[in-house]
Amino acid sequence: MISFITQRFPFFIVGYFVLQIIIRLLTTNIAVLDESEQIMLSQYFSLGYNEQPPLYTWIQMAVFKLTGISIFGLSLLKNTLLCLTYVFIYKLGVLLMADKLKASLSAVSLFLLPQMVWDAQVDQTHTVFLTTATAITVYLFFYIVKKEASWLYFLFFGISSGIGLLAKYNFILVLIALGGVALYIPAYRKAFYKKALLLSILVAFCMVLPHFLWFISHLDVATNRTVERMNAGHTTNVLVNFAKGSGDLIFSIIAFLSPFWLLFILFFRKKFTWKLDIQTKALIVYGVIIFTLLFVMVVLSGTTHIKERWLQPYLVIVPLFVFSQVATIDVKWSRRFIILSLIAPIVVALVVLIRPWLIDVRGKPTRASYPFEQLAYAMKQQLPHIEKSLMYAEDKYIGGNLKLFFPEATIITPSLPNQPYVLSNNVVLFWEIEKPATFIETLILGGYACEEYQHRIAFQKSKKLFYEAKIMQCKKEA
């Protein structure tokens, strides 16, 4: 098994993510928060939606055309992107180190990063996409340098750059860092100082331009939530903000790389040799520019809280970098390292499978425990002919999951701006906590008659905990 991983890593990782899709389908039929948002947004095409670029949503729409609006469609896209991340980290390792064993160790090490093995799998979308785009773009950058690649790879580089910018805005840090590497190192500057680079720039520009025009005309929608998140914990004292933000950045870097760095020291510290060849210098310059920019952002924005997932796209190549500095790899120690690395995804898979059954032991539900399927069935029995209604949901989590079971309905929510909709003769409102009084009043003034219902349904796999929801059906009076 270990030799198969080291010699045929791409096949191994594809099999692993196929298994992840199967596990997801076996454990829950409920979308989590980010996925629910994608279901809601994929109801219509737009050049922009909210504070995130639109490409993930566009691709999700295309996947849904093939799979229908489903958990399978959601899981297929995310796991494909995660699989590509691992594959391109491996390919980058082979390219830079010419050693399949070191490349495999670099890629398998991603299992030792909790953000990659757990958070990315459980509830991430745009960050996963950004990480994939970063891995592909960095690979193409070094491929162009090492292989003196033709214009075709400059075309690919432009496409991957455009994809990255449409995946998440902070991909711009990756491009700035790669540009800095190319300017700083003469050999890299020579490789990119070609007319073919204009093709890369033109392709990326054309890909991004339509969304950019939307962005500048919707600045409030595109930036408000991001600014709010960055200002969390912000004080009026600039020095305090800098100290807290810088400290949190350093802590988040260490936390993100744990426990990988501990196991690396345990297994390979004696073989670690600092060699400053040209590609090592390139990786160092890349990292220095990235984290200098992050510190500058901390200073200028006053950010005091750094989330580990924000660092994911920039830190996934750290295992590759440190393995490139290992002089020789002992096969016995590498086998042990891989075995320990594989424990993490096995544990994660077991937790994902078992966790839904522990709801009564834990005393509280997870997102995957909500009984939306049972609720949808009850709604269809109580309110016939609502499958094509306009539905108003309290938030995007509820709305996205309703869409799974009412695929022909148009579902809107106040938590997502600028949703297009047309009032139908039959409107269904759904909420848990806050009754949408203003929307109801608008319907009544528009000649709708409304009737309220309540549902109390056990959470999935629970005998003690119940989900309570309120539903109102409003019909247009003749």
SULSUL-V639313 format. One record per residue. N is the residue number from 0. RES is the residue in one small letter. OMEGA is omega in radians with two decimals (NA if undefined). Layout:
<<N | RES | OMEGA> <N | RES | OMEGA>>
This chain:
<<0 | m | -3.11> <1 | i | 3.13> <2 | s | 3.08> <3 | f | 3.13> <4 | i | -3.06> <5 | t | -3.11> <6 | q | -3.09> <7 | r | -3.03> <8 | f | -3.13> <9 | p | 3.12> <10 | f | 3.10> <11 | f | -3.03> <12 | i | 3.04> <13 | v | 3.10> <14 | g | 3.13> <15 | y | -3.08> <16 | f | 2.95> <17 | v | 3.09> <18 | l | 3.11> <19 | q | 3.10> <20 | i | 3.14> <21 | i | 3.13> <22 | i | 3.13> <23 | r | -3.12> <24 | l | -3.14> <25 | l | -2.97> <26 | t | -3.06> <27 | t | 3.03> <28 | n | -3.08> <29 | i | 3.07> <30 | a | 3.07> <31 | v | -2.88> <32 | l | -3.11> <33 | d | 3.11> <34 | e | 3.11> <35 | s | 3.10> <36 | e | 3.13> <37 | q | 3.08> <38 | i | -3.14> <39 | m | -3.08> <40 | l | -3.09> <41 | s | 3.07> <42 | q | -3.08> <43 | y | 3.12> <44 | f | 3.06> <45 | s | 3.06> <46 | l | 3.08> <47 | g | -3.08> <48 | y | -3.07> <49 | n | -3.07> <50 | e | 3.11> <51 | q | 3.05> <52 | p | -2.92> <53 | p | -2.94> <54 | l | 3.13> <55 | y | 3.14> <56 | t | 3.12> <57 | w | 3.14> <58 | i | 3.12> <59 | q | 3.07> <60 | m | -3.14> <61 | a | 3.11> <62 | v | 3.12> <63 | f | 3.08> <64 | k | -3.13> <65 | l | -2.99> <66 | t | -2.94> <67 | g | 3.11> <68 | i | -2.95> <69 | s | 3.03> <70 | i | 3.11> <71 | f | 3.13> <72 | g | 3.10> <73 | l | -3.07> <74 | s | 3.14> <75 | l | -3.12> <76 | l | -3.08> <77 | k | -3.09> <78 | n | 3.02> <79 | t | 3.12> <80 | l | 3.11> <81 | l | 3.12> <82 | c | 3.12> <83 | l | 3.10> <84 | t | -3.14> <85 | y | -3.11> <86 | v | -3.08> <87 | f | 2.97> <88 | i | 3.08> <89 | y | -3.13> <90 | k | 3.09> <91 | l | 3.09> <92 | g | 3.10> <93 | v | -3.13> <94 | l | -3.03> <95 | l | -3.03> <96 | m | -3.11> <97 | a | -3.06> <98 | d | -3.10> <99 | k | -3.14> <100 | l | 3.11> <101 | k | 3.13> <102 | a | 3.12> <103 | s | 3.10> <104 | l | 3.12> <105 | s | -3.10> <106 | a | 3.12> <107 | v | 3.13> <108 | s | 3.10> <109 | l | 3.05> <110 | f | -3.12> <111 | l | 3.07> <112 | l | -3.06> <113 | p | 3.13> <114 | q | -3.12> <115 | m | -3.01> <116 | v | -3.11> <117 | w | -3.01> <118 | d | -3.13> <119 | a | -3.13> <120 | q | -3.01> <121 | v | -3.06> <122 | d | 2.98> <123 | q | 3.05> <124 | t | -3.05> <125 | h | 3.12> <126 | t | 3.06> <127 | v | -3.13> <128 | f | 3.12> <129 | l | 3.14> <130 | t | 3.10> <131 | t | 3.14> <132 | a | 3.12> <133 | t | -3.14> <134 | a | -3.13> <135 | i | -3.09> <136 | t | 3.11> <137 | v | 3.09> <138 | y | -3.13> <139 | l | 3.12> <140 | f | -3.12> <141 | f | 3.10> <142 | y | 3.12> <143 | i | -3.13> <144 | v | -3.00> <145 | k | -3.06> <146 | k | -3.06> <147 | e | -2.94> <148 | a | 3.13> <149 | s | -3.14> <150 | w | -3.12> <151 | l | -3.14> <152 | y | 2.99> <153 | f | 3.05> <154 | l | 3.11> <155 | f | 3.13> <156 | f | 3.09> <157 | g | 3.13> <158 | i | -3.13> <159 | s | 3.08> <160 | s | 3.08> <161 | g | 3.10> <162 | i | 3.14> <163 | g | 3.14> <164 | l | 3.10> <165 | l | 3.07> <166 | a | -3.14> <167 | k | -2.99> <168 | y | -3.09> <169 | n | 2.95> <170 | f | 3.12> <171 | i | 3.09> <172 | l | 3.12> <173 | v | -3.13> <174 | l | 3.10> <175 | i | -3.12> <176 | a | 3.11> <177 | l | 3.06> <178 | g | 3.10> <179 | g | 3.09> <180 | v | -3.12> <181 | a | 3.13> <182 | l | -3.02> <183 | y | -3.05> <184 | i | -3.04> <185 | p | -3.11> <186 | a | 3.13> <187 | y | 3.11> <188 | r | 3.12> <189 | k | -3.11> <190 | a | -3.07> <191 | f | -3.14> <192 | y | -3.09> <193 | k | 3.10> <194 | k | -3.13> <195 | a | 3.10> <196 | l | 3.09> <197 | l | 3.08> <198 | l | 3.10> <199 | s | -3.10> <200 | i | -3.11> <201 | l | -3.13> <202 | v | 3.14> <203 | a | 3.14> <204 | f | -3.13> <205 | c | 3.12> <206 | m | -3.01> <207 | v | -2.99> <208 | l | -3.11> <209 | p | 3.12> <210 | h | 3.13> <211 | f | 3.11> <212 | l | 3.05> <213 | w | -3.07> <214 | f | -3.07> <215 | i | 3.09> <216 | s | 3.11> <217 | h | -3.04> <218 | l | -3.11> <219 | d | 3.13> <220 | v | -3.03> <221 | a | -3.01> <222 | t | -2.97> <223 | n | -3.08> <224 | r | 3.11> <225 | t | 3.11> <226 | v | 3.13> <227 | e | 3.14> <228 | r | -3.11> <229 | m | -3.11> <230 | n | 3.12> <231 | a | -3.11> <232 | g | -3.10> <233 | h | 3.08> <234 | t | 3.13> <235 | t | -3.14> <236 | n | -3.07> <237 | v | -3.12> <238 | l | 3.11> <239 | v | 3.12> <240 | n | -3.13> <241 | f | -3.13> <242 | a | -3.14> <243 | k | -3.12> <244 | g | -3.14> <245 | s | 3.11> <246 | g | -3.14> <247 | d | 3.09> <248 | l | 3.14> <249 | i | 3.12> <250 | f | -3.11> <251 | s | 3.09> <252 | i | -3.14> <253 | i | -3.13> <254 | a | -3.13> <255 | f | -3.06> <256 | l | 3.10> <257 | s | 0.05> <258 | p | -3.09> <259 | f | -3.02> <260 | w | 3.11> <261 | l | 3.14> <262 | l | 3.10> <263 | f | 3.12> <264 | i | -3.12> <265 | l | -3.01> <266 | f | -2.91> <267 | f | -3.04> <268 | r | -3.08> <269 | k | -3.12> <270 | k | -3.10> <271 | f | 3.11> <272 | t | -3.09> <273 | w | 3.13> <274 | k | -3.04> <275 | l | 3.03> <276 | d | -2.99> <277 | i | -3.12> <278 | q | 3.02> <279 | t | 3.10> <280 | k | -3.14> <281 | a | -3.14> <282 | l | 3.11> <283 | i | 3.13> <284 | v | 3.11> <285 | y | -3.13> <286 | g | -3.14> <287 | v | -3.14> <288 | i | -3.14> <289 | i | -3.02> <290 | f | 2.95> <291 | t | 3.11> <292 | l | 3.12> <293 | l | 3.10> <294 | f | 3.09> <295 | v | 3.11> <296 | m | 3.09> <297 | v | -3.12> <298 | v | -3.03> <299 | l | -3.07> <300 | s | -3.07> <301 | g | 3.14> <302 | t | -3.14> <303 | t | -3.13> <304 | h | -3.13> <305 | i | 3.09> <306 | k | -3.08> <307 | e | -3.10> <308 | r | 3.09> <309 | w | -3.08> <310 | l | -3.02> <311 | q | -3.10> <312 | p | -3.06> <313 | y | -3.03> <314 | l | -3.08> <315 | v | 3.12> <316 | i | 3.13> <317 | v | 3.08> <318 | p | 3.11> <319 | l | -3.13> <320 | f | -3.08> <321 | v | 3.08> <322 | f | 3.07> <323 | s | 3.14> <324 | q | 3.08> <325 | v | -3.03> <326 | a | 3.12> <327 | t | -3.13> <328 | i | 3.06> <329 | d | -3.06> <330 | v | -3.12> <331 | k | -3.13> <332 | w | 3.11> <333 | s | 3.09> <334 | r | 3.14> <335 | r | 3.12> <336 | f | 3.14> <337 | i | 3.12> <338 | i | 3.11> <339 | l | 3.13> <340 | s | -3.11> <341 | l | 3.10> <342 | i | -3.08> <343 | a | 3.13> <344 | p | 3.08> <345 | i | 3.11> <346 | v | 3.13> <347 | v | 3.14> <348 | a | 3.13> <349 | l | 3.12> <350 | v | 3.14> <351 | v | -3.13> <352 | l | -3.02> <353 | i | -3.00> <354 | r | -3.13> <355 | p | -3.11> <356 | w | -3.10> <357 | l | -3.05> <358 | i | -3.13> <359 | d | 3.08> <360 | v | -3.14> <361 | r | 3.11> <362 | g | 3.08> <363 | k | -3.09> <364 | p | 2.93> <365 | t | 3.10> <366 | r | -3.07> <367 | a | -3.07> <368 | s | -3.04> <369 | y | -3.02> <370 | p | -3.07> <371 | f | 3.12> <372 | e | 3.12> <373 | q | 3.13> <374 | l | 3.12> <375 | a | 3.10> <376 | y | 3.13> <377 | a | 3.12> <378 | m | -3.13> <379 | k | 3.11> <380 | q | -3.07> <381 | q | -3.07> <382 | l | -3.10> <383 | p | 3.07> <384 | h | 3.12> <385 | i | -3.03> <386 | e | -3.11> <387 | k | -3.10> <388 | s | 2.86> <389 | l | -3.13> <390 | m | 3.12> <391 | y | -3.13> <392 | a | -3.09> <393 | e | 3.13> <394 | d | -3.04> <395 | k | 3.10> <396 | y | 3.09> <397 | i | -3.09> <398 | g | -3.14> <399 | g | -3.14> <400 | n | 3.01> <401 | l | -3.13> <402 | k | 3.09> <403 | l | -3.05> <404 | f | 3.01> <405 | f | -3.01> <406 | p | -3.12> <407 | e | 3.13> <408 | a | 2.95> <409 | t | -3.04> <410 | i | -3.14> <411 | i | 3.12> <412 | t | 3.12> <413 | p | -3.11> <414 | s | 3.06> <415 | l | -3.06> <416 | p | 2.93> <417 | n | 3.10> <418 | q | 3.10> <419 | p | 3.07> <420 | y | 3.07> <421 | v | 3.12> <422 | l | 3.07> <423 | s | 3.12> <424 | n | -3.12> <425 | n | -3.12> <426 | v | 3.13> <427 | v | 3.13> <428 | l | -3.03> <429 | f | 3.11> <430 | w | 3.08> <431 | e | -2.96> <432 | i | -2.99> <433 | e | 3.13> <434 | k | -3.11> <435 | p | -3.00> <436 | a | -3.09> <437 | t | -3.14> <438 | f | 3.11> <439 | i | 3.13> <440 | e | 3.10> <441 | t | 3.13> <442 | l | -3.13> <443 | i | 3.10> <444 | l | 3.13> <445 | g | 3.06> <446 | g | 3.10> <447 | y | 3.02> <448 | a | -2.99> <449 | c | 3.09> <450 | e | -3.04> <451 | e | 3.11> <452 | y | 3.06> <453 | q | 3.10> <454 | h | 3.08> <455 | r | -3.02> <456 | i | 3.13> <457 | a | 3.02> <458 | f | -3.12> <459 | q | 3.10> <460 | k | 3.12> <461 | s | 3.04> <462 | k | -3.05> <463 | k | -3.02> <464 | l | -3.07> <465 | f | 3.10> <466 | y | -3.13> <467 | e | -3.12> <468 | a | 3.11> <469 | k | -3.08> <470 | i | 3.08> <471 | m | 3.05> <472 | q | 3.13> <473 | c | -3.13> <474 | k | 3.10> <475 | k | 3.14> <476 | e | -3.13> <477 | a | NA>>
